């Protein structure tokens, strides 16, 4: 990860600094979105299975 400035010390650097500058955050975003979709699908399947299991017992 590269810093958006050429300096060896923090002297004279002010204002907000974005830590993700120059990284592959698009890849991380896609990875996290895929994990969210997987969690939703597995959660939905589990809830559907649990609902059907209680419905049969009644």
C-alpha contacts under 8 A as a table, 3 or more apart, distances in Angstrom:
res1	aa1	res2	aa2	distance
1	X	19	X	7.95
1	X	20	X	7.03
1	X	21	X	6.88
1	X	22	X	6.08
1	X	23	X	5.68
2	X	21	X	6.41
2	X	22	X	5.89
2	X	23	X	7.66
3	X	6	X	7.46
3	X	19	X	7.35
3	X	21	X	6.57
3	X	22	X	7.87
4	X	17	X	7.95
4	X	21	X	6.53
7	X	10	X	7.35
10	X	13	X	5.54
18	X	21	X	5.93
20	X	23	X	5.51
20	X	25	X	7.15
24	X	27	X	5.62
24	X	28	X	6.87
25	X	28	X	4.95
25	X	29	X	6.04
26	X	29	X	5.01
26	X	30	X	6.27
27	X	30	X	5.23
27	X	31	X	6.18
28	X	31	X	4.96
28	X	32	X	6.10
29	X	32	X	5.21
29	X	33	X	6.13
30	X	33	X	5.08
30	X	34	X	6.11
31	X	34	X	5.16
31	X	35	X	6.27
32	X	35	X	5.01
32	X	36	X	6.21
33	X	36	X	5.05
33	X	37	X	6.27
34	X	37	X	5.12
34	X	38	X	6.18
35	X	38	X	5.04
35	X	39	X	6.12
36	X	39	X	5.07
36	X	40	X	6.19
37	X	40	X	5.09
37	X	41	X	6.17
38	X	41	X	5.15
38	X	42	X	6.11
39	X	42	X	5.26
39	X	43	X	5.89
40	X	43	X	5.08
40	X	44	X	5.96
41	X	44	X	5.13
41	X	45	X	6.16
42	X	45	X	5.07
42	X	46	X	6.12
43	X	46	X	5.12
43	X	47	X	6.10
44	X	47	X	5.16
44	X	48	X	6.01
45	X	48	X	5.10
45	X	49	X	6.11
46	X	49	X	5.10
46	X	50	X	6.08
47	X	50	X	5.00
47	X	51	X	5.97
48	X	51	X	5.14
48	X	52	X	6.18
49	X	52	X	5.22
49	X	53	X	6.15
50	X	53	X	5.06
50	X	54	X	6.39
51	X	54	X	5.38
51	X	55	X	6.15
52	X	55	X	4.99
52	X	56	X	6.29
53	X	56	X	5.47
53	X	57	X	6.74
54	X	57	X	5.30
54	X	58	X	6.70
55	X	58	X	5.53
